[in-house]
Amino acid sequence: NEYWIDVRQPGVRSVMVERMRVGVSRGCDGIEFDNIDGFANRNGLGLSETDSFNYLRFLAAEAHKLGLSAGFKNALDWNNGRFEQLAGLFDFAINEECAHYNECGKYT
C-alpha cells in the first residue's frame, strides 16, 4: 500500500532538492532513492516509464551537484536499455531481495 507522488511536478523536485540539502548540512555523503518505479505500479497518477526515468536523472544530477553519492534501489523493470543508462548515473545500488527474486545478475 504505497502512496505515490507526481514526480512530474516542479514542487516535488524542489522538495527533494531541499531534503538533499538538509542531508548535506547534517553530514551525509550519500543518498538512496526508494520507490522509484511508480510507472510499474498502480500509482493513480498515470506516471509513465519516461516520467520516472526523467525524475531519476534529475535526482542523480542534483545529488551529485551537492556532492552526494546517489543510490539506486530495487527498481529493475525498465525497458529500452534504460536500466543500463540509469546505472551509469548512479554510484551504488541496493536490492533488498535480489537473491530471493533471482535478480542479482542484473546488477553486474
C-alpha positions as CSV (number, residue, x, y, z in Angstrom):
1,N,0.0,0.0,0.0
2,E,2.3,2.7,-1.3
3,Y,1.3,6.3,-1.9
4,W,2.8,7.9,-5.0
5,I,3.7,11.5,-5.7
6,D,3.6,13.1,-9.1
7,V,7.3,13.3,-10.0
8,R,6.4,15.5,-13.0
9,Q,5.6,18.4,-10.7
10,P,8.3,21.1,-10.1
11,G,7.2,21.4,-6.5
12,V,8.1,17.8,-5.9
13,R,11.5,18.3,-7.3
14,S,12.1,21.4,-5.2
15,V,11.1,19.5,-2.0
16,M,13.5,16.7,-2.9
17,V,16.4,19.0,-3.5
18,E,15.8,20.7,-0.2
19,R,15.7,17.3,1.5
20,M,19.1,16.5,0.0
21,R,20.5,19.9,1.2
22,V,19.3,19.0,4.7
23,G,21.2,15.7,4.5
24,V,24.4,17.5,3.4
25,S,24.0,20.0,6.3
26,R,23.9,17.1,8.7
27,G,27.0,15.5,7.3
28,C,25.5,12.9,4.9
29,D,27.6,12.0,1.9
30,G,25.2,9.8,0.1
31,I,21.5,9.2,-0.6
32,E,19.5,6.3,-1.9
33,F,16.2,6.8,-3.7
34,D,13.4,4.3,-3.0
35,N,10.1,3.7,-4.6
36,I,11.5,4.9,-7.9
37,D,9.4,2.7,-10.2
38,G,6.0,4.4,-10.0
39,F,5.4,3.5,-13.6
40,A,5.5,-0.2,-12.8
41,N,2.9,0.1,-10.1
42,R,-0.7,1.2,-9.8
43,N,0.1,4.8,-9.0
44,G,-3.2,6.5,-9.7
45,L,-1.3,9.4,-11.4
46,G,-0.7,8.0,-14.9
47,L,3.1,8.1,-14.4
48,S,5.0,6.6,-17.4
49,E,8.4,5.0,-17.6
50,T,9.6,8.2,-19.2
51,D,8.4,10.3,-16.3
52,S,10.2,8.0,-13.8
53,F,13.3,7.9,-15.9
54,N,13.5,11.7,-16.2
55,Y,12.9,12.1,-12.5
56,L,15.7,9.7,-11.6
57,R,18.1,11.5,-14.0
58,F,17.1,14.7,-12.2
59,L,17.7,13.2,-8.7
60,A,21.1,11.8,-9.6
61,A,22.2,15.1,-11.1
62,E,21.1,17.1,-8.2
63,A,22.6,14.7,-5.7
64,H,26.0,15.0,-7.5
65,K,25.8,18.8,-7.6
66,L,25.5,18.7,-3.8
67,G,28.5,16.3,-3.5
68,L,26.3,13.3,-2.6
69,S,26.7,9.8,-3.9
70,A,23.4,8.7,-5.4
71,G,22.0,5.2,-4.8
72,F,19.5,3.3,-7.0
73,K,17.2,0.9,-5.1
74,N,15.2,-2.1,-6.1
75,A,13.7,-1.0,-9.5
76,L,14.6,-3.3,-12.4
77,D,11.5,-3.1,-14.5
78,W,12.9,-0.7,-17.2
79,N,12.7,-1.1,-20.9
80,N,14.7,0.1,-23.9
81,G,18.1,0.0,-22.2
82,R,17.1,2.5,-19.6
83,F,18.3,0.4,-16.7
84,E,21.8,0.5,-18.2
85,Q,21.5,4.2,-18.8
86,L,20.5,4.8,-15.2
87,A,23.2,2.5,-13.9
88,G,25.7,4.9,-15.4
89,L,24.3,7.8,-13.5
90,F,24.2,6.2,-10.0
91,D,27.2,5.5,-7.7
92,F,25.8,2.4,-6.0
93,A,22.8,0.1,-6.0
94,I,20.7,-1.6,-3.2
95,N,18.5,-4.5,-3.8
96,E,16.9,-5.9,-0.7
97,E,15.9,-9.3,-2.1
98,C,17.9,-9.9,-5.3
99,A,18.7,-13.5,-4.3
100,H,15.1,-14.2,-3.5
101,Y,13.8,-12.9,-6.9
102,N,16.9,-14.1,-8.8
103,E,17.8,-10.5,-9.8
104,C,21.4,-10.2,-8.6
105,G,22.9,-10.8,-12.0
106,K,21.2,-7.8,-13.4
107,Y,23.5,-5.6,-11.4
108,T,26.7,-6.9,-12.9
